[in-house]
Amino acid sequence: MNALLELDGVDVIFRRDRRTFQALHKVSVALFAGERVGLVGGSGSGKTTMLRTLLGLIRPTAGEVRFEGRRIDGLSDKDLADVRSRVSLVSQDPNASLNPRMKLREIVAEPLRSPWLKAQKGRENVVAEAIRGVGLDVAMLERFPHELSGGQRQRVAIARALVSSPDLLIADEPVSALDVSVRAQVLNLLVEAVRERNLAMLFVSHDLAVVRHLCERVVVVDGGQVVEEGPVEKVFKEPQHKYTQRLLEATLSL
C-alpha cells in the first residue's frame, strides 16, 4: 500500500555566504490515507522545513518526496498543481493567512479555482456549506477578515482548507495564536471535520497533550532528524529517546 505523502531518506542543506546548514538529515516519514499523525518538536527542530518539503516549497538535497508512490520533488509548480489541490494547509496565524482585501466568500472559494478540481456547479452552495460546516453563519461571507474574532478567522481558514475536499489536511500549530478560551473549540472542530470526511491529517505542534488528544501516531523531531515514532499511547507511556522523555516531562510539569 503506497503512502499518501512521504519523505524517504530526505536531506535538506541550506547554503548561504559559503556556509552550510543541514536542516534535515535522512528523514523518512509516511502519511497514510485516513490517519491522524502528530509532528512534534521544539523551535528549530526541523518541523517547518519538513512541511515545506512535503508541500514542494523546498527541494531536498537528497532523498525523495512521493505522493501516492509517484516522485514529486523537483516538479514545476504547474506539475505540482494536482498534488496541491489534494493537500490543504491550515497555518498558524489566521491574521496572516487571510487576504484582508477579500471578502470571506472569495477567500473560502479560492481553492475551487484550481484547474485540477472538477468544475463546481453551484459553487455558491459549496462555499455556503463549507462556512456552515465550521459553525459560522452564511451571512458572514459578506464580511472582511478584520470584522471577525481570531477564532472566527481560524474557522474561515479551516473552511477554505476543506472546501476542495482534500485527501490530506496539514494543520501547522493551528491554535497557538488563539486565546485559550477558543482553542478547545477550534481543535474539536478540526477533529470532527477530519473524522467525518475520513481525511488524513498531519498535526504540527509543540503541545504533546493536544497531540495525544487528536492523533493516532506521533513523530518526534529534533535537530533535523526523526528521533522517535510510533503509536501515540505507546510513545507517551514508554518514550525511548531522551528528547521525547524531556518533552513529556516538560508537559507534565505544566
Beta strands, then each sheet from edge to edge (+ up, - down):
strand 1: 5-16
strand 2: 19-31
strand 3: 36-40
strand 4: 62-67
strand 5: 70-71
strand 6: 87-90
strand 7: 168-172
strand 8: 200-205
strand 9: 217-222
strand 10: 225-231
sheet 1: 2+ 1- 4+ 5-
sheet 2: 6+ 7+ 8+ 3+ 9+ 10-
end
